[in-house]
Amino acid sequence: MGLVKTEKFSDSQNQIALFAKAFGHPARVAIIQHLFKINTCVCGDLVEEIGLAQPTISQHLKELKKLGLIQGTIEGTSVCYCIDTDNWTAMKTILNGFLDNDLNSNTCC
């Protein structure tokens, strides 16, 4: 299988695909849900809550942070994570626009 040629697609299409990838793993969904529930978190808390190894949780946090859906601040030897509300709102706007495509569509059959 060859490399995906992202330059053939619009910025919006690439962004939607990245968001879909973020939600493509149940651990990342669980992390986001937990962060919304408690409003801040330390990585160790996530290990206990989700039940995955710390390096695995860290990798998922890295992916979510790279997309800008979460942000982290260093407090001593710990990193506290929370939802980046501005980017979360922007993502919702982009995804809602995509998901609302059916509102302007005729049935095909």
MOPAC internal coordinates of N, CA, C and O (Angstrom, degrees):
PM7 1SCF
backbone

  N    0.0000 0     0.00 0     0.00 0    0    0    0
  C    1.4352 1     0.00 0     0.00 0    1    0    0
  C    1.5260 1   108.75 1     0.00 0    2    1    0
  O    1.2310 1   119.95 1   -49.20 1    3    2    1
  N    1.3149 1   117.69 1   130.80 1    3    2    1
  C    1.4464 1   121.97 1  -176.82 1    5    3    2
  C    1.5182 1   112.39 1   -81.63 1    6    5    3
  O    1.2310 1   121.55 1    -6.99 1    7    6    5
  N    1.3088 1   114.64 1   173.01 1    7    6    5
  C    1.4559 1   120.75 1   177.42 1    9    7    6
  C    1.5200 1   110.18 1   -70.43 1   10    9    7
  O    1.2310 1   120.92 1   -33.84 1   11   10    9
  N    1.3109 1   115.85 1   146.16 1   11   10    9
  C    1.4556 1   120.59 1   175.56 1   13   11   10
  C    1.5210 1   107.93 1   -74.94 1   14   13   11
  O    1.2310 1   120.47 1   -48.11 1   15   14   13
  N    1.3006 1   116.70 1   131.89 1   15   14   13
  C    1.4595 1   120.91 1  -179.49 1   17   15   14
  C    1.5204 1   108.83 1   -95.90 1   18   17   15
  O    1.2310 1   121.40 1   -95.44 1   19   18   17
  N    1.3201 1   114.93 1    84.56 1   19   18   17
  C    1.4576 1   120.46 1  -174.11 1   21   19   18
  C    1.5252 1   112.79 1   -62.20 1   22   21   19
  O    1.2310 1   120.25 1   155.74 1   23   22   21
  N    1.3232 1   117.12 1   -24.26 1   23   22   21
  C    1.4615 1   118.89 1  -179.62 1   25   23   22
  C    1.5236 1   112.03 1   -67.35 1   26   25   23
  O    1.2310 1   119.78 1   164.80 1   27   26   25
  N    1.3241 1   118.02 1   -15.20 1   27   26   25
  C    1.4677 1   121.42 1   177.50 1   29   27   26
  C    1.5183 1   111.94 1   -77.57 1   30   29   27
  O    1.2310 1   120.70 1   170.07 1   31   30   29
  N    1.3304 1   116.28 1    -9.93 1   31   30   29
  C    1.4547 1   120.81 1  -175.51 1   33   31   30
  C    1.5161 1   110.34 1  -115.88 1   34   33   31
  O    1.2310 1   120.96 1   -22.85 1   35   34   33
  N    1.3200 1   115.76 1   157.15 1   35   34   33
  C    1.4640 1   120.18 1  -178.74 1   37   35   34
  C    1.5250 1   110.58 1   -69.58 1   38   37   35
  O    1.2310 1   121.43 1   -17.72 1   39   38   37
  N    1.3339 1   114.86 1   162.28 1   39   38   37
  C    1.4634 1   119.94 1   176.14 1   41   39   38
  C    1.5230 1   110.42 1   -57.64 1   42   41   39
  O    1.2310 1   120.80 1   139.61 1   43   42   41
  N    1.3216 1   116.08 1   -40.39 1   43   42   41
  C    1.4549 1   120.69 1  -179.90 1   45   43   42
  C    1.5323 1   111.39 1   -63.64 1   46   45   43
  O    1.2310 1   120.36 1   136.17 1   47   46   45
  N    1.3183 1   116.91 1   -43.83 1   47   46   45
  C    1.4698 1   120.41 1   178.80 1   49   47   46
  C    1.5230 1   111.07 1   -63.26 1   50   49   47
  O    1.2310 1   120.16 1   138.14 1   51   50   49
  N    1.3227 1   117.30 1   -41.86 1   51   50   49
  C    1.4602 1   120.63 1   177.54 1   53   51   50
  C    1.5220 1   111.27 1   -64.91 1   54   53   51
  O    1.2310 1   120.13 1   139.50 1   55   54   53
  N    1.3287 1   117.37 1   -40.50 1   55   54   53
  C    1.4603 1   120.83 1  -179.81 1   57   55   54
  C    1.5299 1   110.81 1   -65.60 1   58   57   55
  O    1.2310 1   119.98 1   136.50 1   59   58   57
  N    1.3109 1   117.64 1   -43.50 1   59   58   57
  C    1.4659 1   121.10 1   177.93 1   61   59   58
  C    1.5186 1   110.32 1   -60.36 1   62   61   59
  O    1.2310 1   120.07 1   138.17 1   63   62   61
  N    1.3232 1   117.47 1   -41.83 1   63   62   61
  C    1.4594 1   121.21 1   179.00 1   65   63   62
  C    1.5249 1   111.39 1   -63.23 1   66   65   63
  O    1.2310 1   120.08 1   141.21 1   67   66   65
  N    1.3310 1   117.45 1   -38.79 1   67   66   65
  C    1.4657 1   120.63 1   177.74 1   69   67   66
  C    1.5266 1   111.60 1   -65.69 1   70   69   67
  O    1.2310 1   120.75 1   138.73 1   71   70   69
  N    1.3319 1   116.17 1   -41.27 1   71   70   69
  C    1.4610 1   118.95 1   177.06 1   73   71   70
  C    1.5276 1   110.36 1   -64.36 1   74   73   71
  O    1.2310 1   120.40 1   138.69 1   75   74   73
  N    1.3267 1   116.83 1   -41.31 1   75   74   73
  C    1.4661 1   120.36 1   178.62 1   77   75   74
  C    1.5257 1   110.16 1   -61.12 1   78   77   75
  O    1.2310 1   120.55 1   141.37 1   79   78   77
  N    1.3216 1   116.55 1   -38.63 1   79   78   77
  C    1.4611 1   120.36 1   177.80 1   81   79   78
  C    1.5319 1   110.53 1   -63.11 1   82   81   79
  O    1.2310 1   120.38 1   140.88 1   83   82   81
  N    1.3243 1   116.88 1   -39.12 1   83   82   81
  C    1.4605 1   120.46 1   179.32 1   85   83   82
  C    1.5172 1   111.02 1   -60.35 1   86   85   83
  O    1.2310 1   120.16 1   142.41 1   87   86   85
  N    1.3207 1   117.30 1   -37.59 1   87   86   85
  C    1.4522 1   121.43 1  -179.13 1   89   87   86
  C    1.5220 1   112.04 1   -92.33 1   90   89   87
  O    1.2310 1   120.57 1  -175.34 1   91   90   89
  N    1.3318 1   116.52 1     4.66 1   91   90   89
  C    1.4516 1   121.81 1  -177.54 1   93   91   90
  C    1.5165 1   114.05 1   -80.44 1   94   93   91
  O    1.2310 1   119.82 1   178.02 1   95   94   93
  N    1.3111 1   117.95 1    -1.98 1   95   94   93
  C    1.4591 1   120.76 1   178.13 1   97   95   94
  C    1.5296 1   108.09 1  -128.64 1   98   97   95
  O    1.2310 1   120.17 1   -51.71 1   99   98   97
  N    1.3261 1   117.28 1   128.29 1   99   98   97
  C    1.4657 1   119.27 1  -176.77 1  101   99   98
  C    1.5273 1   113.94 1   -61.71 1  102  101   99
  O    1.2310 1   119.55 1   153.99 1  103  102  101
  N    1.3208 1   118.46 1   -26.01 1  103  102  101
  C    1.4669 1   119.93 1   177.85 1  105  103  102
  C    1.5245 1   110.33 1   -65.37 1  106  105  103
  O    1.2310 1   120.12 1   139.97 1  107  106  105
  N    1.3271 1   117.38 1   -40.03 1  107  106  105
  C    1.4659 1   119.82 1   179.31 1  109  107  106
  C    1.5294 1   110.39 1   -68.45 1  110  109  107
  O    1.2310 1   120.23 1   142.87 1  111  110  109
  N    1.3119 1   117.16 1   -37.13 1  111  110  109
  C    1.4644 1   120.37 1   175.76 1  113  111  110
  C    1.5278 1   109.31 1   -62.64 1  114  113  111
  O    1.2310 1   120.31 1   135.05 1  115  114  113
  N    1.3286 1   117.02 1   -44.95 1  115  114  113
  C    1.4686 1   121.26 1   179.58 1  117  115  114
  C    1.5228 1   111.32 1   -63.03 1  118  117  115
  O    1.2310 1   120.28 1   140.40 1  119  118  117
  N    1.3213 1   117.08 1   -39.60 1  119  118  117
  C    1.4719 1   121.06 1   178.50 1  121  119  118
  C    1.5225 1   109.92 1   -61.70 1  122  121  119
  O    1.2310 1   120.51 1   131.80 1  123  122  121
  N    1.3203 1   116.62 1   -48.20 1  123  122  121
  C    1.4713 1   120.51 1  -179.60 1  125  123  122
  C    1.5223 1   110.42 1   -61.64 1  126  125  123
  O    1.2310 1   120.24 1   134.57 1  127  126  125
  N    1.3281 1   117.15 1   -45.43 1  127  126  125
  C    1.4644 1   120.00 1   179.03 1  129  127  126
  C    1.5260 1   111.02 1   -59.89 1  130  129  127
  O    1.2310 1   120.41 1   137.65 1  131  130  129
  N    1.3208 1   116.83 1   -42.35 1  131  130  129
  C    1.4628 1   120.59 1  -179.88 1  133  131  130
  C    1.5318 1   110.93 1   -65.49 1  134  133  131
  O    1.2310 1   120.42 1   138.50 1  135  134  133
  N    1.3242 1   116.81 1   -41.50 1  135  134  133
  C    1.4652 1   119.81 1   179.18 1  137  135  134
  C    1.5266 1   111.20 1   -63.53 1  138  137  135
  O    1.2310 1   120.08 1   141.96 1  139  138  137
  N    1.3376 1   117.46 1   -38.04 1  139  138  137
  C    1.4603 1   119.66 1   176.32 1  141  139  138
  C    1.5264 1   110.52 1   -66.01 1  142  141  139
  O    1.2310 1   120.47 1   142.56 1  143  142  141
  N    1.3162 1   116.72 1   -37.44 1  143  142  141
  C    1.4584 1   121.24 1  -176.82 1  145  143  142
  C    1.5309 1   111.76 1   -66.77 1  146  145  143
  O    1.2310 1   120.48 1   137.69 1  147  146  145
  N    1.3294 1   116.70 1   -42.31 1  147  146  145
  C    1.4653 1   118.50 1  -174.61 1  149  147  146
  C    1.5216 1   113.87 1  -105.61 1  150  149  147
  O    1.2310 1   120.06 1   168.78 1  151  150  149
  N    1.3193 1   117.49 1   -11.22 1  151  150  149
  C    1.4674 1   124.41 1   174.20 1  153  151  150
  C    1.5195 1   114.82 1    73.18 1  154  153  151
  O    1.2310 1   118.63 1   171.98 1  155  154  153
  N    1.3026 1   120.22 1    -8.02 1  155  154  153
  C    1.4589 1   124.61 1   171.49 1  157  155  154
  C    1.5214 1   107.10 1  -165.83 1  158  157  155
  O    1.2310 1   119.90 1   -18.45 1  159  158  157
  N    1.2967 1   117.80 1   161.55 1  159  158  157
  C    1.4520 1   118.38 1  -174.97 1  161  159  158
  C    1.5162 1   110.56 1  -163.23 1  162  161  159
  O    1.2310 1   121.15 1   -26.79 1  163  162  161
  N    1.3087 1   115.41 1   153.21 1  163  162  161
  C    1.4560 1   122.85 1   170.58 1  165  163  162
  C    1.5220 1   106.32 1  -107.71 1  166  165  163
  O    1.2310 1   120.08 1   -36.06 1  167  166  165
  N    1.3003 1   117.45 1   143.94 1  167  166  165
  C    1.4642 1   121.51 1  -175.21 1  169  167  166
  C    1.5296 1   112.45 1   -51.51 1  170  169  167
  O    1.2310 1   119.93 1   139.96 1  171  170  169
  N    1.3278 1   117.73 1   -40.04 1  171  170  169
  C    1.4617 1   120.62 1   179.69 1  173  171  170
  C    1.5164 1   112.64 1   -59.65 1  174  173  171
  O    1.2310 1   120.32 1   144.54 1  175  174  173
  N    1.3300 1   116.99 1   -35.46 1  175  174  173
  C    1.4650 1   121.11 1   177.11 1  177  175  174
  C    1.5222 1   110.51 1   -62.81 1  178  177  175
  O    1.2310 1   120.69 1   141.94 1  179  178  177
  N    1.3068 1   116.28 1   -38.06 1  179  178  177
  C    1.4643 1   120.00 1   179.95 1  181  179  178
  C    1.5209 1   111.28 1   -67.05 1  182  181  179
  O    1.2310 1   120.16 1   143.59 1  183  182  181
  N    1.3150 1   117.29 1   -36.41 1  183  182  181
  C    1.4661 1   120.89 1   178.23 1  185  183  182
  C    1.5200 1   109.23 1   -59.57 1  186  185  183
  O    1.2310 1   120.62 1   133.86 1  187  186  185
  N    1.3278 1   116.41 1   -46.14 1  187  186  185
  C    1.4601 1   120.72 1   178.73 1  189  187  186
  C    1.5237 1   111.49 1   -66.73 1  190  189  187
  O    1.2310 1   119.97 1   137.10 1  191  190  189
  N    1.3140 1   117.65 1   -42.90 1  191  190  189
  C    1.4606 1   122.45 1  -176.03 1  193  191  190
  C    1.5285 1   112.13 1   -67.94 1  194  193  191
  O    1.2310 1   120.31 1   136.27 1  195  194  193
  N    1.3206 1   117.02 1   -43.73 1  195  194  193
  C    1.4675 1   120.76 1  -172.15 1  197  195  194
  C    1.5235 1   111.69 1   -94.95 1  198  197  195
  O    1.2310 1   120.30 1   152.87 1  199  198  197
  N    1.3081 1   117.03 1   -27.13 1  199  198  197
  C    1.4563 1   119.77 1   175.12 1  201  199  198
  C    1.5190 1   115.09 1    84.09 1  202  201  199
  O    1.2310 1   120.54 1  -158.47 1  203  202  201
  N    1.3238 1   116.57 1    21.53 1  203  202  201
  C    1.4602 1   120.99 1   175.23 1  205  203  202
  C    1.5281 1   108.73 1  -109.08 1  206  205  203
  O    1.2310 1   120.94 1   -17.25 1  207  206  205
  N    1.3100 1   115.80 1   162.75 1  207  206  205
  C    1.4666 1   120.86 1  -179.85 1  209  207  206
  C    1.5271 1   110.24 1   -64.79 1  210  209  207
  O    1.2310 1   121.14 1   -28.47 1  211  210  209
  N    1.3267 1   115.43 1   151.53 1  211  210  209
  C    1.4558 1   120.99 1  -178.87 1  213  211  210
  C    1.5220 1   113.01 1   -56.85 1  214  213  211
  O    1.2310 1   118.52 1   136.82 1  215  214  213
  N    1.3481 1   120.42 1   -43.18 1  215  214  213
  C    1.4688 1   118.81 1   178.29 1  217  215  214
  C    1.5342 1   112.59 1   -63.11 1  218  217  215
  O    1.2310 1   120.40 1   146.64 1  219  218  217
  N    1.3206 1   116.85 1   -33.36 1  219  218  217
  C    1.4680 1   120.52 1   178.37 1  221  219  218
  C    1.5215 1   110.04 1   -68.19 1  222  221  219
  O    1.2310 1   120.32 1   134.09 1  223  222  221
  N    1.3197 1   116.99 1   -45.91 1  223  222  221
  C    1.4678 1   121.21 1   177.07 1  225  223  222
  C    1.5250 1   109.85 1   -59.84 1  226  225  223
  O    1.2310 1   120.25 1   136.32 1  227  226  225
  N    1.3214 1   117.13 1   -43.68 1  227  226  225
  C    1.4688 1   120.78 1   179.88 1  229  227  226
  C    1.5202 1   111.57 1   -60.20 1  230  229  227
  O    1.2310 1   120.22 1   140.27 1  231  230  229
  N    1.3258 1   117.18 1   -39.73 1  231  230  229
  C    1.4669 1   120.55 1   179.14 1  233  231  230
  C    1.5338 1   110.86 1   -65.09 1  234  233  231
  O    1.2310 1   120.44 1   138.44 1  235  234  233
  N    1.3322 1   116.77 1   -41.56 1  235  234  233
  C    1.4694 1   119.99 1   177.89 1  237  235  234
  C    1.5297 1   110.89 1   -66.59 1  238  237  235
  O    1.2310 1   120.41 1   140.17 1  239  238  237
  N    1.3186 1   116.82 1   -39.83 1  239  238  237
  C    1.4636 1   120.34 1   176.49 1  241  239  238
  C    1.5245 1   110.84 1   -61.88 1  242  241  239
  O    1.2310 1   120.71 1   139.86 1  243  242  241
  N    1.3112 1   116.25 1   -40.14 1  243  242  241
  C    1.4674 1   121.44 1   178.95 1  245  243  242
  C    1.5332 1   110.51 1   -60.65 1  246  245  243
  O    1.2310 1   120.46 1   136.50 1  247  246  245
  N    1.3222 1   116.73 1   -43.50 1  247  246  245
  C    1.4727 1   120.78 1   179.29 1  249  247  246
  C    1.5265 1   111.11 1   -64.27 1  250  249  247
  O    1.2310 1   120.47 1   135.80 1  251  250  249
  N    1.3184 1   116.71 1   -44.20 1  251  250  249
  C    1.4661 1   120.46 1   179.89 1  253  251  250
  C    1.5253 1   111.14 1   -66.60 1  254  253  251
  O    1.2310 1   120.55 1   143.00 1  255  254  253
  N    1.3214 1   116.55 1   -37.00 1  255  254  253
  C    1.4647 1   120.51 1   178.56 1  257  255  254
  C    1.5308 1   110.60 1   -69.65 1  258  257  255
  O    1.2310 1   120.48 1   140.69 1  259  258  257
  N    1.3307 1   116.68 1   -39.31 1  259  258  257
  C    1.4685 1   120.94 1   179.14 1  261  259  258
  C    1.5374 1   110.58 1   -60.30 1  262  261  259
  O    1.2310 1   120.31 1   144.32 1  263  262  261
  N    1.3255 1   117.02 1   -35.68 1  263  262  261
  C    1.4576 1   121.01 1   177.28 1  265  263  262
  C    1.5233 1   112.34 1   -78.01 1  266  265  263
  O    1.2310 1   120.68 1   167.17 1  267  266  265
  N    1.3280 1   116.31 1   -12.83 1  267  266  265
  C    1.4532 1   120.04 1   179.65 1  269  267  266
  C    1.5155 1   113.95 1    84.92 1  270  269  267
  O    1.2310 1   119.91 1  -171.10 1  271  270  269
  N    1.3303 1   117.78 1     8.90 1  271  270  269
  C    1.4591 1   119.62 1  -179.80 1  273  271  270
  C    1.5231 1   112.21 1   -76.99 1  274  273  271
  O    1.2310 1   120.46 1   155.07 1  275  274  273
  N    1.3317 1   116.72 1   -24.93 1  275  274  273
  C    1.4603 1   120.62 1   175.64 1  277  275  274
  C    1.5214 1   108.24 1  -128.80 1  278  277  275
  O    1.2310 1   121.45 1   -16.90 1  279  278  277
  N    1.3141 1   114.82 1   163.10 1  279  278  277
  C    1.4599 1   120.76 1   174.57 1  281  279  278
  C    1.5163 1   107.86 1  -134.79 1  282  281  279
  O    1.2310 1   121.00 1   -24.97 1  283  282  281
  N    1.3179 1   115.70 1   155.03 1  283  282  281
  C    1.4557 1   120.17 1  -178.55 1  285  283  282
  C    1.5077 1   111.04 1  -131.84 1  286  285  283
  O    1.2310 1   120.97 1   -35.76 1  287  286  285
  N    1.3158 1   115.74 1   144.24 1  287  286  285
  C    1.4529 1   121.49 1   175.52 1  289  287  286
  C    1.5212 1   108.34 1  -125.20 1  290  289  287
  O    1.2310 1   121.24 1   -39.89 1  291  290  289
  N    1.3112 1   115.24 1   140.11 1  291  290  289
  C    1.4621 1   120.65 1  -178.85 1  293  291  290
  C    1.5208 1   108.77 1   -86.35 1  294  293  291
  O    1.2310 1   121.51 1   -52.75 1  295  294  293
  N    1.3272 1   114.71 1   127.25 1  295  294  293
  C    1.4639 1   121.50 1   176.73 1  297  295  294
  C    1.5221 1   107.29 1  -128.08 1  298  297  295
  O    1.2310 1   120.56 1   -82.28 1  299  298  297
  N    1.3159 1   116.53 1    97.72 1  299  298  297
  C    1.4632 1   120.92 1  -175.80 1  301  299  298
  C    1.5139 1   110.07 1    68.33 1  302  301  299
  O    1.2310 1   120.89 1    58.81 1  303  302  301
  N    1.3228 1   115.90 1  -121.19 1  303  302  301
  C    1.4675 1   119.79 1   179.00 1  305  303  302
  C    1.5240 1   111.92 1   -97.62 1  306  305  303
  O    1.2310 1   120.28 1  -176.31 1  307  306  305
  N    1.3269 1   117.08 1     3.69 1  307  306  305
  C    1.4665 1   121.30 1  -178.19 1  309  307  306
  C    1.5196 1   110.55 1  -110.81 1  310  309  307
  O    1.2310 1   121.34 1   -22.56 1  311  310  309
  N    1.3231 1   115.04 1   157.44 1  311  310  309
  C    1.4570 1   121.09 1   172.79 1  313  311  310
  C    1.5189 1   107.12 1  -117.02 1  314  313  311
  O    1.2310 1   120.86 1   -55.20 1  315  314  313
  N    1.3270 1   115.96 1   124.80 1  315  314  313
  C    1.4612 1   121.28 1   177.63 1  317  315  314
  C    1.5247 1   108.46 1   -98.69 1  318  317  315
  O    1.2310 1   120.95 1   -49.97 1  319  318  317
  N    1.3121 1   115.79 1   130.03 1  319  318  317
  C    1.4541 1   121.81 1  -177.77 1  321  319  318
  C    1.5203 1   110.29 1  -111.32 1  322  321  319
  O    1.2310 1   121.29 1   -30.16 1  323  322  321
  N    1.3276 1   115.14 1   149.84 1  323  322  321
  C    1.4584 1   121.35 1   173.39 1  325  323  322
  C    1.5296 1   108.45 1  -152.05 1  326  325  323
  O    1.2310 1   121.25 1   -12.57 1  327  326  325
  N    1.3160 1   115.22 1   167.43 1  327  326  325
  C    1.4616 1   121.01 1   177.96 1  329  327  326
  C    1.5258 1   108.53 1   -71.08 1  330  329  327
  O    1.2310 1   120.47 1   -44.69 1  331  330  329
  N    1.3182 1   116.70 1   135.31 1  331  330  329
  C    1.4643 1   121.28 1   172.78 1  333  331  330
  C    1.5309 1   106.09 1   -84.69 1  334  333  331
  O    1.2310 1   120.66 1   -81.26 1  335  334  333
  N    1.3140 1   116.35 1    98.74 1  335  334  333
  C    1.4652 1   120.18 1  -170.21 1  337  335  334
  C    1.5313 1   113.23 1   -63.84 1  338  337  335
  O    1.2310 1   119.63 1   146.17 1  339  338  337
  N    1.3180 1   118.30 1   -33.83 1  339  338  337
  C    1.4720 1   119.63 1   178.55 1  341  339  338
  C    1.5252 1   110.63 1   -64.86 1  342  341  339
  O    1.2310 1   120.54 1   132.94 1  343  342  341
  N    1.3297 1   116.58 1   -47.06 1  343  342  341
  C    1.4646 1   119.65 1   179.89 1  345  343  342
  C    1.5273 1   111.37 1   -69.85 1  346  345  343
  O    1.2310 1   120.25 1   146.28 1  347  346  345
  N    1.3237 1   117.13 1   -33.72 1  347  346  345
  C    1.4698 1   120.68 1   177.22 1  349  347  346
  C    1.5330 1   109.69 1   -62.11 1  350  349  347
  O    1.2310 1   120.70 1   135.79 1  351  350  349
  N    1.3318 1   116.26 1   -44.21 1  351  350  349
  C    1.4633 1   120.80 1   179.05 1  353  351  350
  C    1.5242 1   110.96 1   -64.23 1  354  353  351
  O    1.2310 1   120.48 1   137.94 1  355  354  353
  N    1.3281 1   116.69 1   -42.06 1  355  354  353
  C    1.4709 1   120.44 1   178.08 1  357  355  354
  C    1.5270 1   110.65 1   -62.53 1  358  357  355
  O    1.2310 1   120.25 1   138.37 1  359  358  357
  N    1.3381 1   117.13 1   -41.63 1  359  358  357
  C    1.4575 1   120.73 1   178.57 1  361  359  358
  C    1.5239 1   110.68 1   -62.33 1  362  361  359
  O    1.2310 1   120.35 1   136.87 1  363  362  361
  N    1.3274 1   116.93 1   -43.13 1  363  362  361
  C    1.4597 1   120.19 1   179.52 1  365  363  362
  C    1.5305 1   111.03 1   -60.58 1  366  365  363
  O    1.2310 1   120.26 1   139.89 1  367  366  365
  N    1.3219 1   117.12 1   -40.11 1  367  366  365
  C    1.4589 1   120.86 1   178.97 1  369  367  366
  C    1.5304 1   110.55 1   -62.94 1  370  369  367
  O    1.2310 1   120.53 1   133.97 1  371  370  369
  N    1.3219 1   116.60 1   -46.03 1  371  370  369
  C    1.4666 1   121.07 1   179.81 1  373  371  370
  C    1.5226 1   110.74 1   -63.06 1  374  373  371
  O    1.2310 1   120.53 1   132.31 1  375  374  373
  N    1.3391 1   116.60 1   -47.69 1  375  374  373
  C    1.4653 1   119.83 1  -178.14 1  377  375  374
  C    1.5260 1   112.07 1   -68.11 1  378  377  375
  O    1.2310 1   119.98 1   141.86 1  379  378  377
  N    1.3278 1   117.64 1   -38.14 1  379  378  377
  C    1.4663 1   119.60 1   177.12 1  381  379  378
  C    1.5205 1   111.07 1   -62.26 1  382  381  379
  O    1.2310 1   120.14 1   139.03 1  383  382  381
  N    1.3260 1   117.33 1   -40.97 1  383  382  381
  C    1.4624 1   120.21 1   176.68 1  385  383  382
  C    1.5193 1   111.55 1   -60.34 1  386  385  383
  O    1.2310 1   120.60 1   139.08 1  387  386  385
  N    1.3222 1   116.45 1   -40.92 1  387  386  385
  C    1.4636 1   121.23 1   178.24 1  389  387  386
  C    1.5237 1   110.76 1   -67.86 1  390  389  387
  O    1.2310 1   120.27 1   133.33 1  391  390  389
  N    1.3182 1   117.10 1   -46.67 1  391  390  389
  C    1.4664 1   120.94 1  -176.71 1  393  391  390
  C    1.5234 1   112.31 1   -70.28 1  394  393  391
  O    1.2310 1   120.05 1   158.88 1  395  394  393
  N    1.3218 1   117.51 1   -21.12 1  395  394  393
  C    1.4577 1   120.75 1   178.56 1  397  395  394
  C    1.5304 1   113.09 1   -84.78 1  398  397  395
  O    1.2310 1   119.51 1  -175.24 1  399  398  397
  N    1.3276 1   118.55 1     4.76 1  399  398  397
  C    1.4627 1   121.17 1   178.30 1  401  399  398
  C    1.5227 1   111.65 1   -56.58 1  402  401  399
  O    1.2310 1   119.95 1   148.90 1  403  402  401
  N    1.3093 1   117.70 1   -31.10 1  403  402  401
  C    1.4539 1   120.70 1  -178.61 1  405  403  402
  C    1.5306 1   112.37 1   -67.30 1  406  405  403
  O    1.2310 1   119.90 1   160.02 1  407  406  405
  N    1.3269 1   117.79 1   -19.98 1  407  406  405
  C    1.4579 1   120.65 1  -179.56 1  409  407  406
  C    1.5256 1   112.16 1   -69.61 1  410  409  407
  O    1.2310 1   120.08 1   156.46 1  411  410  409
  N    1.3195 1   117.45 1   -23.54 1  411  410  409
  C    1.4612 1   122.70 1  -178.68 1  413  411  410
  C    1.5235 1   112.28 1  -105.90 1  414  413  411
  O    1.2310 1   120.67 1  -165.36 1  415  414  413
  N    1.3094 1   116.33 1    14.64 1  415  414  413
  C    1.4535 1   119.78 1  -173.08 1  417  415  414
  C    1.5197 1   111.12 1  -113.55 1  418  417  415
  O    1.2310 1   121.51 1   -36.95 1  419  418  417
  N    1.3119 1   114.72 1   143.05 1  419  418  417
  C    1.4523 1   120.44 1   172.33 1  421  419  418
  C    1.5163 1   108.97 1   -86.64 1  422  421  419
  O    1.2310 1   120.50 1   -24.48 1  423  422  421
  N    1.2964 1   116.64 1   155.52 1  423  422  421
  C    1.4536 1   118.48 1   174.89 1  425  423  422
  C    1.5302 1   109.28 1   -68.65 1  426  425  423
  O    1.2310 1   120.05 1   -34.29 1  427  426  425
  N    1.2920 1   117.50 1   145.71 1  427  426  425
  C    1.4535 1   119.98 1  -174.27 1  429  427  426
  C    1.5290 1   112.26 1   -88.54 1  430  429  427
  O    1.2310 1   119.51 1   161.39 1  431  430  429
  N    1.2794 1   118.55 1   -18.61 1  431  430  429
  C    1.4696 1   119.85 1  -177.22 1  433  431  430
  C    1.5034 1   112.38 1  -120.93 1  434  433  431
  O    1.2310 1   120.10 1   180.00 1  435  434  433

